[in-house]
Amino acid sequence: MSLSKIVRFLITALLVGAALWMGRGAWDHYMESAWTRDGRIKADIINISADVAGTVTEVLVHDNQLVQQGDILFVVDKERYENALAQTNAQLSATQVEKGRRSKEASRRAGLDSSVVSAESRETAEFAVGTASAQYQSAVTARNLAQLNLERTVVRAPVTGYVTNLNVHVGDFAAVGAAKLALINRESFYAVGYFEETKLPLLKLNDAVEVRLMSGDVLLKGHIESIAHGITDRDAPIGRELLADVNPTFNWVRLAQRVPVRIHIDDVPKGLELVAGTTCSVVLPGVKKN
């Protein structure tokens, strides 16, 4: 065999070996390693609504603003609820006077001789005291509720976070429970990696995780906080008779289901602002199938 043939044979063998080595590495990386490109950055989102109904008189924030816990977001018809509180205070004063009058009357009748005041009259006076006391307690409760409603006209931020989807303006009517804006909790950002079910045996709670953001290729350190214990079975919905509506066909090509795994982000680099809903890759470094 000539030297040129030997050289060509060796080059071919090296290329085939390199291809096999690269293929093996790619197989290990994509099929045997614990990682997924299907990840999302998420956060706790609080829907902010008014607890009392009325016209919005002030809006003190703007969209995408960072607010601190306790900051005022908007105010609802404060004057109306101030008048309601004044009315309940007046009713409370009236019932207090009536309670005092009935108590004095009952005390006076109890001190008179039985020849002057009958037992029935004494009992009637005592019953009147009980009724007046109950009316007084009811007025106290109404006053406290009016005070609470007045305080709830000022809608404050329950946590420190970012205002988003601001949908309230001065002059709008705020209905009870109707969301007017969303607040993204600044301290609640986390990642969710959707891992194929074939890779779940590789995952353990508290395992170290690397989260790489698609925006800027930023690397975050974290650990597995929890693994979901159920996902929807799309092939077996519930029928009208509350029985399983099983799909009569079966696809021979079976795709591995993806299960959400919650990742706690241990440290966010200074100056980095995370955005809920953005894409990331989640990798467990050094974890492979045996």
N, C-alpha and C positions, 0 to 999 in steps of 0.2 A: 504494500500500500504506500502510495506516494505521500510525501510530507504535506502537500496542499490538501489532500483528502483528509489526513489526520487532523489538520488545523480546522477544516470545515466541520468535521465531526465533533471536535471539541467545542467549537463555537456554538454549534447546534445544541449539544448537550448542556452547555452552560445556559443558553437561552431557555431551554425547556425546564431546567432546574430552577432558574430564576422565576419563570412563570408559575411553576408549581409552588415555590416558596411564597410568592406574592399571593397566589390564590389561597394557599393555606392561611396566610396572615389575614386576608380579607374575610375568609370564612370564620376564623376565630373572632375577628372584630365584630362582624355583623350578626353572626349566629350564636356564638358561644359566650360573648361578653355581656355583662349587665349594663345596658345603656339604651337610651331611646332619644330620638330627635323630636318625638311628639310630646313636648312639654309646654306648660303655660305658667306665667307668673300670675298669681291671684292675690286678692286681698278681701278683707271683710268690708262689705258695702252696706251702709245703713240708709234706709229710706226715711227721709225726714218729712213729717207731716205735722199739721196743727192738731192740738188736742182739744181746741175749742173752735167753733165756727165763727166766721166774721170776715169783714173786709180787711185786706192787708193794707196797713197804713205806712209801714216802713220796711225796706229791704236794705240790709247793711252789708251784704257780701256780693261778690261777683263770681262768675263762672271760673272754675279752676283755681280759686283762691285757697291758700293754706290758712286754716283757722285753728285756733287753740280751743281746748276743751273749756266750755263755759261762755265762749264768745256768742254774742247775739247774732242770729241769722236773719230773722224777720219778726215783725210785730203785727198782731192781729187785733184790730178794733178795741183798743185798751179802754177807751172812754165808756163804751157800753157796759163792760164788766166792772168798771169802777162804780157806775150807777147801780148795778145789780148788787154790789157789795154794800153800798150805802143803804139800799132798801132792806137788805137782810139785817143790817145793824139796827135799823129802826125797829124792825119786827122783834128782834132780840130784846131791845130795851122795853118794848111794850109788854112782852111776855114776862120779863123780869119783874116789872111793876105789878102785873097781875098775880104773879106767884107770891110776891111779898104781901099783897093785900089779902089773898086767900089764907096765907099762913097766919097773919095777925088775927084775922077773923076766927079761924079755927082755935087759935090759942086763947082768944078772949072768951069764946063760948065754952071751952073746956074749963075755964076758971070760974064760971057762974054756977050757982046752985041748981040742982036738978029741978027744983020747984019753979025756976025761972026759964030754963032752957031744957027742952026735952032731949032724950037720948038720940032720937031720930035726927034732930037738928044738929047735934054734935057730929054724928056720922056723916051727914050731908056736907058739913063744913070740911071734914077730913077728906072726903072723896073729892071735893073741889080742889083741895091742896094737891092731891095726887094728879088730877087732870092738868092743873096749872104747871106742875113740875114737868110733866111729860111734854107739854107744849113748849116749855122753856128749853128742854133738851133738843127738841126738834128744831127750834130756832137756832140753837148753837150749831147744830149739824149743818143747817142751811147756810149759816154765816161762814163756817169753815169751808164748805164747798164753793161758795162764792169767792172766798179768798184764794182758794186753789185755782179756780178758773181764771181769776185775774192774773195770778202768777204765770199760768200757762199761756197767756196771750203773748208773752215774750218767748219765742222759740230759740233755744240755745243749742250749741254744738255739744253732743254728748261725749265726743272724743276729739282728739286732735287729728285733723285730716284735711283732705282736699275736697272742696265743693265741686260737684260735677252735675251736669244735666240740670242746671238751675232753670226752673220753670215757674217762677213766681215774680210778680211785679206789683208795684203799688197800684191799688184799685182792684186787684183780683179778689175773688171770693174764695176763702180757704174753707173747704169742707173738712169735717173731722175725719181723720184717717186717710185723706187724699194726699199722696206723696207730692211734694213740691220741689224737692231736690234730693240728690244722693250725696252721701258723705263717705269718702274712702278713708278708712282708718289707716293712718300713717304707720302705725306700729304693728300692723297685722299682715304685711306682705309675706307670702310663701310661694313655693313652687309646687306644681303637680306634674308628675311624669306618668304618662300612660304607657305602662310596660306590657309587652305581650305575655300571655299567660304561661308560655314556655319558659320565661325567665323569672317567674315568681319564686321558684325554689332558691334562686340566688340572692334574694332580698331578705334582709333581716332588719328588725327595728334597731335604730341608732347607728346603722352602718353609715360611714362617711360617704358623702356625695359631692360631686362637682356639678354645678349648674352653669352652663355657658349660654349667655344671652346672644340672640341673633343680632341685636342692635349693638354694634361695636365690639362683638366677640368678647364681652366682659366675663370673667370667671368668678363665680361665687362659691363659697364653701358652705356646706350644710350637712344635714343628716336626715335619715328616714324617720319621720314622726309617726306615721301610721300607714296601713295598707287597707284599701277598701275590701269589704267582705261580701260584696255583691254588685252585679251590674244587671241591666235589663236583658231578659231573654226575648229577642225580637221575633223568634220563630214560634213562640208559644204564648200569644196574648190570651186574655180571658174573653170567652164568648158571651153572648147575651144571656145564656143560662148559667153563667158563672162557672162554666167548665173550660178546661184548657182547649184552645183552638189551635191544634197542632198542625203545622204545615205538612201536607201529604208528600211533598217533594223533598229530596235531600241532595244537596250539592256535594259532588265527590271532591271538589276542591275545597278543603276546609282551611279557613283563615283563623289564625290565632286571635282570640279576643284580647282587647286591651283593657287593663285594669288600672284605675287611678291610684297612684302612690303619692302621699303628701310629704313634701320635703320642707323641713324647717331651715330657713336661711340663717346661719349662725352669725354672719357679719356682712354688712353692706358697706362697700368702700365709700369713703368720704367723698361727697360731691355727686354720687350716683343717685338719680331719682328713678326708682322702679315704677313701671307702668303696668297696671293690671290688664291682663289679656294678651300681653306680648309673648312671643315664642321663645323657647329655650330648649337646649339639649341637656339631658340628665345622664350622668355617667357615674358608675361605681368603680373607681380606679382599682385595677388589680383583681377584680372579681370575675371568675370564669367558671364554666362547667368543668367538673372533674373528668 
